[in-house]
Amino acid sequence: MFFELVYDKSLAQASYVIGCQASGIAAVIDPKRDVDTYLNIAKANNFKITHILETHIHADFLSGSRELAALTGAEMYLSDEGDENWKYEFPHKKIKHGDIIKLGNITFEVLHTPGHTPESVSFLLTDRPATTEPAMLFTGDFVFVGDVGRPDLLEQAAGIKGTQDIGAAQMYDSLQSFSKLQEYIQVWPGHGAGSACGKALGAVPMTTVGYEKIRNWALNLLDDKAAFSKELLADQPEPPKYFAMMKKLNKVDRKLLTEVPKIKNLTKDEFAKAKKEGLKIIDARPWEDYARGFLKGTLNISNNNSFSTWMGWYLNYEEHFVLIANESEIEDLTRKLMRIGLDNIHGFITPDQLASFEAGNLESYNPIDKETVKAKLEKGNVQVVDVRGVAEYKKGKIDSSDNLFVGKLNLNLDKVSKDKPVIIHCQGGARAAIAYSILRANGFDNILNYSGGYNDWTA
């Protein structure tokens, strides 16, 4: 059997390539949208991709199943569990609990594992030439390393009331079945640490049923359903705004993007026209570079592992936008954006072009340190805005600070003072830099960025 984990750090998302070497065919589980990765793996190992499997209708990324099927002719095996609201609306092979999917000498048994979503399934793999006993379980967003999938995304991100309590009850029942599996079975989840699909995901890529029974908090609460549900729903991170759109686009028929697009480098006149037309401009430089010289009105969303997540908070799926980044970064940024369906990149300019095109128009700022914050707090007449998530804020905060989560800051501008200095901070600086650019773009000229954040405050 051939096995390869493909891990996207930008969304902490795992997909898998499984191959039967005797038959020369392979399956891909939960593919990301830039599918050339899988084509290259298959080519390098002399496989033909014939099967595409999905664990559920994803909320955090745009599945590449249809792109991969269009390029390879592979069949898509998708869940037919759940009610009519959880049915894929494009051609595919429908699978239900107990079905067996054959890939040469390898079999996948379909297990219905609702909780994170009603249609969620897991795939129990048996490598038949080696043994008749199962070896691996691909759980998607059902069981993670040290955590389980959150059932509240529909309610929190899409506003469908009452679904989180139903999901919590389904997750409890699904875990009862999971706990009865052989303890040696390897568990390969759909996400790792950093994903918003859970609250305590581990950083290692794989675990076992037996180890999760020892260390996973959820599997240690299976004797108390009420306590389990309460803990499962408590202190989950804020689901990014784009999650609701992902649920829709992964379910309905949509336009396919079968290759990574080439992005145009804009001329000075083209950039000026884009500004005049009101296109959003995203400056993807590190915040330190942004602070030394930025164009007011731009958003500073740095090119790091959280780039696509924050872009999903602030952009919609109709508007076109411009990137500021080094040319060497443009393909990476494009891939990160296409993975959540943000395809409307109008073009880009480089930092050198920005300095040339906007000579004399750039502004700058210097972050403040802990001693400055203390002095201003002692003097009074200052507002401290903590832009971390609610769960982080509850664990510890600067006294008298206001919690305005950065992802929803543009919806809470009326809670930010324009009459006195405003000190913003997060945990370590990255989110505060985004918040600074948002507030300056919205006319706040009284903002001070405490870039050290709560880490520095408590050091």
C-alpha positions in Angstrom: 0.0 0.0 0.0 1.1 3.5 -0.8 0.3 6.3 1.6 1.1 10.0 1.6 -0.2 12.8 3.8 -0.6 16.2 2.1 -0.7 19.0 4.8 -1.7 22.6 4.1 -0.3 24.6 6.9 -2.3 27.7 5.9 -5.5 26.0 6.9 -4.1 23.2 9.1 -5.8 20.9 6.7 -4.9 17.3 5.9 -5.6 15.3 2.8 -4.4 11.8 1.9 -3.2 9.9 -1.2 -3.7 6.1 -0.8 -2.5 3.8 -3.6 -2.8 0.1 -4.4 0.6 -0.7 -6.0 -0.5 -4.0 -7.4 -3.3 -2.3 -9.3 -1.6 1.0 -10.1 -4.6 3.0 -8.9 -5.0 5.6 -6.1 -7.6 7.4 -4.1 -7.5 11.0 -2.7 -9.3 11.8 0.6 -10.5 15.4 1.1 -8.4 17.1 -1.6 -7.6 20.8 -1.4 -8.5 22.9 -4.5 -5.0 23.3 -6.0 -5.0 19.7 -7.1 -1.7 19.7 -9.0 -0.1 18.5 -5.8 -2.0 15.1 -6.2 -1.4 14.9 -9.9 2.4 15.2 -9.2 2.3 12.6 -6.5 0.4 10.2 -8.7 2.8 10.8 -11.7 5.9 10.3 -9.5 4.6 7.0 -8.2 3.0 5.6 -11.4 -0.6 5.8 -10.2 -3.8 6.7 -11.9 -6.2 8.5 -9.6 -9.5 6.7 -9.8 -11.3 7.4 -6.5 -12.0 10.6 -4.7 -13.5 10.4 -1.2 -14.9 13.2 1.0 -15.6 12.9 4.7 -18.2 15.7 4.8 -19.3 19.0 3.3 -16.4 21.1 4.4 -16.8 24.6 5.9 -13.2 25.8 6.2 -11.9 25.2 2.7 -13.1 24.8 -0.8 -12.9 21.1 -1.8 -10.9 20.2 -4.9 -12.8 17.0 -5.5 -14.6 18.3 -8.6 -11.4 19.9 -10.0 -9.5 16.6 -9.5 -12.4 14.5 -11.0 -12.5 16.8 -14.1 -8.8 16.3 -14.7 -8.5 12.6 -14.0 -12.0 11.1 -14.7 -12.0 9.7 -11.1 -15.3 8.9 -9.4 -16.3 11.0 -6.4 -17.6 9.0 -3.4 -19.7 11.4 -1.3 -22.0 10.9 1.7 -25.7 10.3 1.2 -26.3 10.5 5.0 -28.2 13.3 6.7 -31.5 14.9 5.6 -32.3 16.8 2.3 -30.3 19.8 3.5 -27.1 17.8 3.5 -27.1 16.4 0.0 -24.5 17.2 -2.7 -26.1 18.8 -5.7 -23.9 17.6 -8.5 -23.2 14.1 -10.0 -21.4 11.7 -7.7 -21.5 8.1 -6.2 -23.6 8.1 -3.1 -22.3 6.3 -0.1 -23.9 5.2 3.2 -22.9 3.6 6.5 -21.6 0.1 5.9 -20.8 0.5 2.2 -17.5 -0.9 1.0 -15.3 1.0 -1.5 -12.7 -1.1 -3.3 -9.4 0.3 -4.4 -7.6 -2.7 -5.9 -6.6 -4.8 -2.8 -7.5 -2.0 -0.4 -11.0 -1.5 1.0 -12.6 1.5 2.7 -15.6 0.8 4.9 -17.9 3.8 5.3 -18.8 4.6 8.9 -21.5 7.3 9.5 -20.1 9.5 12.2 -22.4 12.5 12.6 -21.8 15.3 15.2 -19.6 17.8 13.5 -22.1 17.7 10.6 -25.1 15.4 10.1 -23.7 13.7 6.9 -20.2 13.2 8.2 -18.6 9.9 7.4 -15.2 8.2 8.3 -13.3 5.7 6.2 -12.0 2.5 7.8 -9.1 1.2 5.7 -8.1 -2.5 5.4 -5.0 -3.4 3.4 -6.2 -6.9 2.3 -2.9 -8.5 1.1 -1.5 -7.8 4.6 -4.4 -8.6 6.9 -8.2 -8.8 7.1 -8.1 -6.5 10.1 -8.6 -2.7 9.7 -5.5 -0.6 10.0 -6.4 3.1 9.5 -9.4 5.4 10.1 -9.7 8.6 8.2 -12.0 10.7 10.4 -12.2 14.1 8.7 -13.6 16.5 11.3 -15.0 13.8 13.6 -12.0 12.9 15.8 -8.8 14.9 15.9 -5.7 14.4 17.9 -6.8 15.4 21.4 -10.1 16.9 20.4 -13.3 16.3 18.4 -15.1 18.3 15.7 -17.2 21.2 16.9 -21.0 20.9 16.2 -21.8 24.6 16.4 -20.5 25.9 13.1 -23.9 26.0 11.4 -25.4 28.0 14.3 -22.4 30.3 14.9 -21.4 30.9 11.2 -24.6 30.4 9.3 -27.2 31.3 12.0 -29.2 28.1 11.8 -30.6 27.9 15.3 -30.8 24.7 17.3 -28.3 22.8 15.3 -25.5 22.8 17.8 -27.4 20.9 20.5 -28.5 18.3 18.0 -24.9 18.0 16.8 -23.5 17.6 20.3 -25.9 14.7 21.0 -24.9 13.1 17.7 -21.2 13.5 18.4 -21.7 11.8 21.8 -23.3 8.8 20.2 -20.7 8.6 17.4 -17.9 8.6 20.0 -19.5 5.7 21.8 -19.1 3.7 18.6 -15.6 5.0 18.0 -14.5 3.9 21.5 -15.4 0.3 20.6 -13.0 0.1 17.6 -9.7 -1.8 18.0 -7.3 0.3 20.0 -4.4 -0.2 17.5 -6.2 1.4 14.6 -4.4 4.5 13.4 -6.5 7.7 13.3 -5.7 10.2 10.5 -7.8 13.4 11.0 -8.7 16.2 8.6 -7.1 19.0 10.6 -4.3 19.8 13.1 -3.4 22.5 15.5 -4.5 25.9 14.2 -7.8 24.9 12.7 -11.0 26.6 13.8 -12.9 23.3 13.5 -12.0 22.5 17.1 -10.6 24.1 20.2 -7.7 21.9 21.4 -6.3 20.1 18.3 -2.9 18.5 18.7 0.1 19.3 16.6 1.1 15.7 15.6 -0.6 14.4 12.4 -1.7 10.9 13.6 -2.9 9.1 16.7 -4.6 5.8 17.6 -8.0 4.8 18.9 -6.4 3.6 22.1 -4.3 6.7 22.7 -7.4 9.0 22.2 -9.3 6.9 24.7 -6.6 7.8 27.2 -5.9 11.5 26.5 -8.8 13.0 24.5 -11.0 15.0 26.8 -14.1 14.1 24.9 -13.6 10.4 25.2 -13.2 10.8 28.9 -16.7 12.3 29.3 -18.7 9.5 27.7 -20.3 8.6 31.0 -22.0 12.0 31.3 -23.9 13.3 28.2 -24.8 16.6 29.8 -21.3 17.4 30.9 -19.9 16.3 27.5 -22.3 18.6 25.6 -21.5 21.5 27.9 -17.7 21.1 27.5 -18.0 20.5 23.7 -19.8 23.8 23.2 -17.8 25.9 25.6 -15.0 28.3 24.5 -14.9 27.4 20.8 -13.0 29.9 18.7 -14.9 32.4 16.6 -15.7 30.7 13.2 -14.5 32.8 10.3 -17.1 34.6 8.3 -16.3 32.7 5.1 -17.3 29.3 6.6 -20.9 29.8 5.6 -20.0 30.4 2.0 -17.7 27.3 2.0 -20.7 25.1 3.1 -22.7 26.4 0.1 -20.0 26.2 -2.5 -19.0 22.7 -1.5 -22.6 21.5 -1.8 -23.8 23.2 -5.0 -22.7 23.2 -8.6 -20.0 25.9 -9.2 -17.3 27.1 -11.6 -14.2 24.9 -11.5 -10.6 26.2 -11.4 -8.4 23.4 -12.6 -5.0 25.3 -12.5 -3.4 28.0 -10.4 -4.1 31.3 -12.3 -1.4 33.8 -13.2 -1.9 37.2 -11.6 -1.2 40.4 -13.5 1.5 42.8 -12.3 -0.2 46.2 -12.5 1.3 49.3 -14.0 1.2 52.7 -12.2 -1.9 53.7 -14.2 -3.7 50.4 -13.6 -3.0 50.7 -9.9 -4.3 54.2 -9.8 -7.5 53.1 -11.6 -8.0 50.3 -9.2 -7.8 52.8 -6.3 -10.2 55.2 -8.0 -12.7 52.4 -8.5 -12.5 51.6 -4.7 -11.0 48.1 -5.0 -9.7 46.8 -1.6 -5.9 46.7 -1.4 -4.4 44.0 0.7 -0.8 44.7 1.9 0.7 41.2 2.6 4.0 42.4 3.9 5.2 41.6 7.5 3.7 44.2 9.8 7.1 45.7 10.6 7.6 46.5 6.9 4.0 47.9 6.7 4.6 50.1 9.7 7.6 51.7 8.1 5.6 52.9 5.1 2.0 52.1 4.2 -0.8 53.5 2.1 -3.7 54.6 4.2 -6.8 52.6 3.5 -5.0 49.4 2.8 -5.4 46.3 5.0 -2.3 44.7 6.4 -2.8 41.0 6.3 0.6 39.4 6.4 1.5 36.4 4.3 1.7 33.8 7.0 -0.2 30.6 7.8 -3.3 32.7 8.8 -3.4 34.7 5.7 -6.3 33.0 4.0 -8.3 32.8 7.2 -8.2 36.6 7.8 -8.9 37.2 4.1 -12.0 35.2 4.6 -13.1 37.5 7.4 -12.8 40.7 5.5 -13.5 40.0 1.8 -16.7 38.8 0.2 -17.0 36.6 -2.9 -18.1 39.3 -5.3 -15.5 42.1 -4.8 -12.2 42.3 -6.7 -9.0 43.2 -4.8 -5.3 44.1 -5.3 -2.4 42.5 -3.5 0.9 44.2 -2.4 3.6 41.5 -2.1 6.9 40.4 -3.6 6.5 38.8 -7.0 8.1 35.6 -5.5 5.1 35.3 -3.1 2.3 35.7 -5.6 1.8 32.1 -6.5 1.8 31.1 -2.8 -0.8 33.8 -2.0 -2.9 32.8 -5.0 -3.0 29.1 -3.8 -3.9 30.2 -0.3 -6.8 32.3 -1.7 -8.1 29.7 -4.2 -8.3 27.2 -1.3 -11.1 29.2 0.1 -12.6 30.3 -3.2 -11.3 34.0 -3.2 -10.5 34.0 -6.9 -11.1 37.7 -7.8 -7.5 38.9 -7.6 -7.4 42.0 -9.9 -3.6 42.1 -9.9 -0.6 42.9 -7.7 2.1 45.4 -7.2 5.4 44.9 -5.4 6.7 46.8 -2.3 9.1 48.6 -4.6 6.3 49.6 -6.9 4.3 50.9 -3.9 7.2 53.1 -2.9 7.6 54.4 -6.4 3.9 54.8 -7.3 3.0 56.5 -3.9 6.1 58.5 -3.2 5.2 61.2 -0.7 1.9 59.6 0.1 3.0 56.8 2.5 2.4 57.0 6.2 4.2 55.2 9.1 3.9 54.3 12.7 6.0 53.1 15.7 4.6 50.5 18.0 4.6 51.3 21.7 6.1 49.2 24.5 4.9 48.0 27.9 6.2 50.9 29.9 4.4 53.3 27.6 1.2 51.4 28.1 1.6 51.5 31.9 2.3 55.2 31.8 -0.8 56.0 29.7 -3.0 53.8 31.9 -1.7 55.6 35.1 -2.4 58.9 33.4 -5.9 57.8 32.4 -8.1 59.0 29.6 -7.2 56.1 27.3 -9.1 53.1 25.9 -7.4 49.7 25.7 -8.9 47.4 23.0 -8.0 43.7 23.2 -8.6 42.2 19.7 -8.1 38.6 20.7 -10.9 36.0 20.8 -13.4 35.8 23.6 -12.0 32.6 25.1 -8.5 34.1 25.2 -9.8 37.3 26.8 -11.6 35.3 29.5 -8.4 33.6 30.5 -6.6 36.8 31.2 -6.7 40.5 30.2 -5.3 43.9 30.9 -7.5 45.5 33.5 -10.2 47.9 32.1 -9.6 46.7 28.5 -12.5 46.2 26.1 -12.6 43.0 24.0 -13.4 43.6 20.4 -12.4 40.6 18.3 -10.4 41.5 15.3 -12.5 39.5 12.9 -15.5 41.5 13.7 -13.8 44.8 14.4 -15.2 46.5 11.3 -18.7 45.7 12.7 -17.9 47.3 16.0 -16.3 50.6 15.1 -18.8 52.5 17.1 -17.3 51.0 20.3 -13.8 52.4 19.5 -13.2 55.9 20.9 -12.4 58.8 18.6 -12.0 61.3 21.5 -9.0 59.8 23.3 -6.0 57.6 22.5 -6.8 54.0 21.8 -4.2 51.3 22.6 -4.8 48.0 20.7 -3.2 44.7 21.3 -3.6 40.9 20.8 -1.5 38.0 22.0 1.7 38.5 20.1 1.3 41.3 17.6 -0.1 39.8 14.3 -3.8 40.4 14.9 -3.1 43.9 16.4 -1.4 44.8 13.1 -4.4 43.9 11.1 -6.6 45.8 13.6 -4.4 48.9 13.3 -4.8 48.9 9.5 -8.6 48.5 9.7 -9.0 51.3 12.2 -6.7 53.7 10.2 -8.6 52.8 7.0 -11.8 53.8 8.8 -10.6 57.2 9.9 -9.2 56.6 13.3 -6.0 58.6 13.7 -5.6 58.1 17.5 -4.5 54.5 17.4 -1.4 53.1 19.2 -0.3 49.5 18.6 1.1 47.7 21.6 2.8 45.1 19.4 4.2 43.0 22.3 0.6 42.1 23.2 -0.5 40.0 26.2 2.5 37.8 25.9 4.7 40.8 26.7 2.3 42.1 29.3 2.5 39.0 31.4 6.2 38.2 30.8 
